[in-house]
Amino acid sequence: MTAEARTAVVTGASSGIGAATARALAAAGYHVVLTARRKERIEALAAELPHAEAYPLDVTDRDAVDTFAAWLDRFPSLDVLVNNAGGAYGAEPVASGDPADWRAMYEVNVLGVLHMTQALLPQLTASGDGTVVVLSSTAGLGTYEGGGGYVAAKHGAHVIAETLRLELCGEPVRVIEVAPGMVRTDEFATTRFRGDTAKAAKVYEGVDQPLSAEDVADTVAWAITRPAHVNIDLLVVRPRAQASNSKVHRTT
């Protein structure tokens, strides 16, 4: 089946990596369904793209996800699911972290992936050549101080991808995990620091060219568009200035 006849769902498509991935897949010829909670944003983006439509969705709401899955039956097939919706809230140590923040991160980064994958997997399998993408993080592969809640959540997302790949072995569905390191987007760090733009800016201070949302989207689109028998199990992508979660070269 050509890309033009294939449908891809991208969660968290209202900004950052999600929006950039939607653009990349649309440019590759996919019909893209953009989902996110912010209706106006995804509708505006869908209007810019050649083959796209918007569907407001909160991936933490299982009933809403199941309704969305039924709505997708209008398409000849569902071929790609990009689980991108996620986020970090707070950077307090484990000793003083707010359990509400931890719960919110678990809901979107772990249960959101679970809800979408469970609901859409039958259609992805029925396509005969489905792809599940999990946007995790290098936080899912190694911890760092002040990252406990986010690290725990992204470890959960990583384990979902790893386990699902084992369970689907022999089925016509690939499971791809892309784990970005330091990515500068308009919202991620600002959201983490509860709107404190000064703290958010310090995350990237002195770093020569952190990754952009487009860098990650290009990686995701490349992995998806490999031949059907090629599975990119886990792709870690960092800027050259970052050697690990805790070692970053800064010029100032």
C-alpha positions in Angstrom: 0.0 0.0 0.0 1.3 3.5 -0.9 1.8 6.1 1.8 -1.0 8.1 0.2 -3.4 5.4 1.0 -2.2 5.0 4.6 -3.5 6.6 7.8 -1.4 7.7 10.7 -2.7 8.8 14.1 -0.5 11.2 16.1 -1.3 12.0 19.7 -0.2 15.2 21.4 -0.2 16.9 18.0 -1.0 20.4 19.2 2.6 21.5 19.6 6.3 20.4 19.7 7.3 17.0 18.5 3.7 15.9 17.9 3.0 18.8 15.6 6.3 18.4 13.8 5.7 14.6 13.4 2.3 15.3 11.9 3.9 17.6 9.4 6.6 15.1 8.5 4.1 12.3 8.0 1.8 14.4 5.9 4.8 15.5 3.8 5.5 11.7 3.3 2.0 11.3 1.9 0.2 9.9 4.9 -3.4 10.8 5.8 -2.8 12.2 9.3 -5.3 12.3 12.1 -4.1 14.8 14.7 -5.3 14.3 18.3 -4.8 16.5 21.4 -6.8 18.3 24.0 -6.4 21.7 22.4 -9.0 21.7 19.7 -8.2 25.0 18.1 -4.5 24.2 17.7 -4.9 20.8 16.0 -7.7 22.2 13.7 -5.3 25.1 12.6 -2.5 22.6 11.9 -4.8 20.2 10.1 -5.9 23.1 7.8 -2.2 23.6 6.8 -1.5 20.1 5.8 -2.5 18.3 2.5 -4.0 15.2 4.0 -5.0 15.8 7.6 -7.9 16.1 10.0 -8.3 17.0 13.7 -10.0 15.0 16.5 -9.9 16.6 20.0 -8.9 13.8 22.5 -7.6 13.4 26.0 -5.6 10.1 25.9 -6.1 9.7 29.7 -9.9 9.3 29.2 -10.4 5.6 28.2 -14.1 6.1 27.2 -13.1 9.0 24.9 -10.3 6.8 23.4 -12.7 4.0 22.7 -15.1 6.4 21.0 -12.2 7.6 18.9 -11.2 4.1 17.9 -14.8 3.5 16.7 -14.7 6.8 14.7 -11.5 5.5 13.0 -13.5 2.8 11.3 -14.4 5.3 8.6 -10.9 4.8 7.1 -10.0 1.9 4.9 -7.2 1.0 7.3 -5.3 2.3 10.3 -1.6 1.9 9.7 0.4 4.0 12.2 -0.1 5.1 15.8 2.4 7.6 17.1 2.1 7.7 20.9 3.6 11.2 21.5 1.3 12.7 24.1 3.2 13.2 27.4 4.9 15.7 29.6 6.8 16.4 32.8 5.5 18.2 35.8 7.9 19.5 38.5 11.6 18.8 39.2 11.5 18.3 43.0 13.5 15.4 44.6 11.8 12.2 45.5 11.7 13.3 49.1 9.4 16.3 48.4 7.8 15.6 45.0 4.1 16.1 44.8 2.3 12.8 44.4 -0.3 14.6 42.2 2.4 15.5 39.8 3.6 11.9 39.7 0.1 10.6 39.2 -0.5 13.1 36.3 2.8 12.1 34.6 1.9 8.4 35.0 -1.6 9.0 33.6 -0.4 10.7 30.4 3.0 9.0 29.7 2.0 5.5 30.7 -1.7 5.0 30.8 -2.2 7.3 27.8 0.1 5.0 25.7 -1.7 1.9 27.1 -5.2 3.3 26.3 -4.3 4.3 22.7 -2.4 1.1 22.0 -5.0 -1.2 23.3 -7.9 0.6 21.6 -6.2 0.8 18.2 -4.2 -2.4 18.1 -7.0 -4.5 16.5 -7.2 -2.0 13.5 -3.4 -1.8 13.3 -3.1 -5.6 13.1 -6.0 -5.8 10.6 -4.1 -3.5 8.3 -1.6 -6.3 7.7 1.3 -3.9 8.2 0.8 -1.8 11.3 3.3 0.3 13.2 3.1 1.4 16.9 5.5 4.2 17.8 6.2 5.1 21.4 7.9 8.5 22.0 9.7 7.8 25.3 12.8 9.7 26.4 16.4 9.1 27.5 14.8 9.6 30.9 13.3 6.1 30.4 16.8 4.6 30.1 18.7 6.4 32.9 17.8 8.5 35.9 18.9 11.9 37.1 18.4 14.0 40.2 15.1 15.9 40.2 13.6 13.7 37.6 12.2 10.9 39.7 8.5 11.2 38.6 9.2 11.8 35.0 11.9 9.1 34.9 9.5 6.6 36.4 6.8 7.4 33.9 9.1 7.2 30.9 10.5 3.9 32.2 6.9 2.8 32.1 6.5 3.9 28.5 9.8 2.1 27.6 8.7 -1.1 29.2 5.3 -1.0 27.4 7.2 -0.8 24.0 9.6 -3.5 25.0 6.9 -5.9 26.3 4.5 -5.3 23.4 7.3 -6.1 20.9 7.7 -9.5 22.5 4.0 -10.2 22.7 3.4 -9.2 19.0 6.3 -11.2 17.6 4.9 -13.0 14.6 2.0 -10.5 14.1 2.1 -7.9 11.2 2.8 -5.0 13.6 6.1 -3.3 14.3 6.8 -1.6 17.6 9.2 1.3 17.4 10.6 3.3 20.3 12.2 6.7 19.8 13.9 8.1 22.9 14.9 11.8 22.5 17.4 13.5 24.8 17.6 17.3 25.2 15.0 18.8 22.9 14.2 22.5 22.9 10.5 23.1 22.3 8.2 26.0 23.1 6.4 24.3 26.0 8.2 21.3 27.5 10.5 22.9 30.1 8.1 25.8 30.7 5.3 23.3 31.6 7.7 21.4 33.8 8.6 24.5 35.8 5.0 25.6 36.0 5.3 28.6 33.7 8.7 29.9 35.0 10.3 30.9 31.8 13.6 31.8 33.4 14.0 28.3 34.9 13.0 26.8 31.6 15.6 28.8 29.7 18.4 27.7 32.0 17.8 24.1 30.9 19.3 25.0 27.5 21.7 27.7 28.6 25.1 27.5 26.9 24.1 24.3 25.0 25.1 24.5 21.3 22.1 23.4 19.3 19.8 21.3 21.4 17.6 19.1 19.3 14.5 20.7 17.7 11.1 19.1 17.4 11.8 18.8 13.7 14.9 16.8 14.4 13.0 14.3 16.4 10.1 14.2 13.9 12.5 13.5 11.1 13.8 10.5 13.0 10.3 9.2 13.7 9.3 9.6 10.1 12.4 7.8 9.0 11.8 4.9 11.3 8.2 4.6 10.2 9.0 4.7 6.5 11.6 1.8 6.6 10.5 -1.3 4.7 7.9 -3.3 6.5 10.3 -6.1 7.5 12.7 -3.5 9.2 11.9 -2.7 12.8 13.8 0.1 14.6 13.4 -1.4 18.1 14.9 1.5 20.0 16.5 4.7 18.6 18.2 7.1 21.0 18.6 10.6 19.6 20.6 13.3 21.4 22.3 16.6 20.4 26.0 16.3 19.9 26.5 18.4 23.1 24.8 15.8 25.3 26.6 12.6 26.1 24.1 11.4 28.8 21.2 12.7 30.9 23.7 14.2 33.3 26.6 15.2 31.0 26.0 18.2 28.8 28.6 20.4 27.3 27.8 24.1 27.9 29.8 27.0 26.5 28.8 29.3 29.4 
